[in-house]
């Protein structure tokens, strides 16, 4: 759309919107078979939508049901009319605008644009105009809001005059309806058919050719045959039409509608924040003030707890007694509402406040239109809760949850399930967890499921991510370590990426319940900004020190190798052979030994790569690691170093590595190189390194307090000097054979690797594998994301003592704190 048109359009629509309360919106849906609908109508598309009305054949409005084109006076046989985009379009708009939507649907399959034009012998234009005027006579408060158009397949060969003819059609409709600025929204036809290329190009020009027009993309949509979108795509197309209308019209939707839109979009990656008992750090838990605070800080969902009084009123209260959170004592069911209202709430320090225990009704009215409420301990009062929801007009803001079996929920509460959001709970530490999950998905099709697991040694969360993909949102609680495998609020205070970030990036969480909502919101804003970094990415080619060869069994999607100082001193390495791909990270030298100008880390890396190059294709992990060990060991023998390095492990040639074997369909992880295998992420950070990194950070923080600058510490790092003797001595822990030694870790150093310390991951049916060194503070599934995160750390924390704590920071003259290597491969199945 041209700039002047955009300005005029926004000006006009602003005036129109200001008068919206005086008119109801009528949408006119026109086009050919994809608007008529040819996709199968499934159960989810059969429900009546009470706040969407469709003009019927008698000129009256009735509750909309599929197929929407059944009342068209120009349609083909009724049996051909199925699911189009109109149902989801109207349903989405009515939900977002919180108002009744009226429709006239008049489409005809297999029809060229010219047949829809005014004065054409087919008469389709005149018949369509007749139905629109019927609608306007039926309800005097109606006003056309937009024309929704989907057509073009029948013009795939006759496309030269398409834009001129469409402009004429739209101008005629606007003139005959007396609305010269009536919005016109067209949709792209399917991109799967090469015969459509010319007409697709014409349709793409609609916003620039027709005033007050918009275009809806068909990118990513799929088909059931040569011409028609499938059911999933028709639903998505409807949502895109609704979104485009809201963009063009400038109409505002409530905060609650925005939240529900994200919740009901199963593919949305945007994370919803849940405040546990409201903002209880700054107000009393389960109070109206805690809810209001959470709303102000931008929380999406507030979790509150319910109890019932002696006289049957529902109130907000977590405990079984009044003792901890109020000035009263005893059970709530032993007191009337009047008695409880006479009490005062206590804050987190047990200090009496001026605030009172709220009723559920008060909480619903406080939250109305602003935030969703997750009602805990409410399932036993389901019927009574629903009565209050109906009374207050808040059925759309409540989430009810339970771990009751799926069939029981459907039997006992089925009549409510299309009116309120029900969320099941699954404990992944229980034996039948996956069966319960699949039952919930099959029977209830929930928008979200709450999961918990005590330890991150449990691999089910990775399976859950695969099962839930595109079906439902994953909810984790970060309140206690046993609810999210240790990746809780406390973990996040120390390192947000290992806490919240782990749950989001590795386990697919899109809803997190927290006791620190402001902290989580701040992290999500930071994360969004970091991952959307704008950079000149040409350096990924010009500065790359590795060129990947072409191999038959997998494709190198992305690779990058760069030394922190120079290619000659880079101790990271990458290798790709027909059956193997690997990243090897030579450890920073702890001695002055060099050979041909190369330090021990560089030598260890090169020897490991030589060994991998000679691997037979079907070698297993034990033999592969043994061969790398022997390669380094033989070098010691050849250069008379063995006796010295036996007694002084700090001087050994040491490397970490992560190796993908195509024949074995496995990844072998030795030390702290990182990998992503499908949904599985492993950084394998050494616990002893985390201790040393914290010690270094503390020493450098003291130096900064004493007057040193960041530049000073880049030239002279007192923290590194402090831990250096320990780094030399901790070499006794590498490949340590002592059973139960908690700080032991595996490396390639020419001495036997303890296979119990090696991670061997099955690749299974994963299509992609990412391998990297620990030169990336956090590994992501794309190189751009990994580089963005690294760049943010280097900019804000070049010493690596705050945002990311490392045993070393950037030295003067270096470009990063460490060498880095990244390799992403796509496996050819």
PyMOL commands that set and color helices and strands:
alter all, ss='L'
color gray80, all
select helices_A, chain A and resi 3-18+20-22+33-36+43-45+68-71+78-80+86-97+113-116+124-138+153-155+162-177+194-204+206-209+231-249+255-263+288-297+332-334+337-341+360-367+379-392+395-397+406-416+433-443+460-468+481-483+489-494+497-506+517-531+539-542+600-613+621-638+642-647+649-651+687-705+710-715+718-733+755-757+783-796
alter helices_A, ss='H'
color red, helices_A
select strands_A, chain A and resi 24-31+49-55+61-64+101-107+142-150+183-187+213-216+272-276+301-308+314-316+372-376+398-402+421-427+448-452+473-477+511-514+554-562+572-576+580-586+594-595+598-599+655-661+666-670+674-677+680-682+759-762+768-772+820-827
alter strands_A, ss='S'
color yellow, strands_A
deselect
rebuild
show_as cartoon
